[in-house]
Amino acid sequence: MSMTDRRSGATAVTEKPKTAFWNDRDVRAVIFQILIVLGVLAVGWYLVHNTLANLEQRKIATGFSFLGREAGFSIGESLIPYSAADTYLHAIWVGIINTLLVSVIGIALATVLGTVIGVARLSTNWLVARLASVYVEGLRNIPLLLQLFFWYSLVSEALPPVRQALKLVPDYVFLSQKGLRVPHIVDHAIYGWMGLLVLVGIIGAFLWRRAAARHQEATGKLRPVFWPTVGLLIGPAALLWLVTGAPLTLEKPELRGFDFRGGGTLSPEMIALLIGLVTYTASFIAENVRAGILSVPKGQWEASRALGLPNGRALRLIILPQALRVIVPPMTSQYLNLTKNSSLAVAIGYPDLVSILNTTINQTGQGIEGVALIMAAYLTVSLSISAFMNWYNKRIALIER
């Protein structure tokens, strides 16, 4: 608002009236945020102080010094060497590796099975579509813990005893109540270098695929991708293996007394856990896949048929790449659910992270520290999966021009 000075003709701008700071919305927002932060810190300090005081009153030691002490308990299944004389830290590391092993294998198998079931639900074959629907609706509505109990009972009771083990591959692969026995490859120094060459081949295959895509965009001509990728992945490692004399020694499982000796083992607990996690999670992934495919306009199907593409190739090359933009975000949640649901392994005796830390807590009495380690481990794994899936989601997102 302004007024004109009649004598000079100058225009003077009146000052805006000042308001009290407590009436300023921006200032109030900052004050409220500071008060909330202080309140949270105060509550946290009270809980921590009260907990430490109670622990001290009961003469319960705190801290993570127990991790360096001898564990004193055995672990039935481990990918790395372990004995009861190792430390609690080493035992926890075994549990983390076992959890990651189940999670990685479970995610891969659940993705494949869920995709197949999701596509089957859209099949024009009435029987296939109905069987897929029964699978999805049945498994999604039964608690996972009950399914794990069912699969564990089936694996441990329906299979024959060790001395009557099923010979899936005579003299090599046996299935019994003690689990699946398979040959074990004896370690050799050259295998480490072969693994390094495979990693280099993965990088080379990635660069080759990018170069082929750029070449196609620039010239419109296709470059071969599949066979060069296969060659880069296994070619250098296979050549090194052949040059060094093709070292390969298999340690076969042999029945001695009442159990097998030698070879590798998949325990009944791990088999039951994998079957339960994979079949349960796949029922949710199937719905994500079905929703993604249905989100693609029908015109894409019609265009692919007009080009003469078979339904299978059209689904793989045209429909699914577009559907991924709808599938990937909810798929991330299912991967996280599978990883966290693996903690139910403690119910059937598989030595995962929760099971091993539960034993550690019972022996040491360090309940708070043990639960904190479990939370930190699952938080780290979950955030890593989320970060990777978010990166992949950005790569496949549509870029508007």
Secondary structure, DSSP 8 states (H G I E B T S, - for coil): -EEE-TTT--EEE-------GGG-HHHHHHHHHHHHHHHHHHHHHHHHHHHHHHHHHTT---SSGGGGSB-----S--SS---TTSBHHHHHHHHHHHHHHHHHHHHHHHHHHHHHHHHHHT-S-HHHHHHHHHHHHHHHTS-HHHHHHHHHHIIIIIS--GGG-EEEETTTEEEETTEEEE-EE---HHHHHHHHHHHHHHHHHHHHHHHHHHHHHHHS-----HHHHHHHHHHHHHHHHHHTT----EE--EEETTEEESSEEE-HHHHHHHHHHHHHHHHHHHHHHHHHHHHS-HHHHHHHHHTT--HHHHIIIIIHHHHHHHHHHHHHHHHHHHHHHGGGGGGTT---HHHHHHHHHHHH--HHHHHHHHHHHHHHHHHHHHHHHHHHHHHTS----
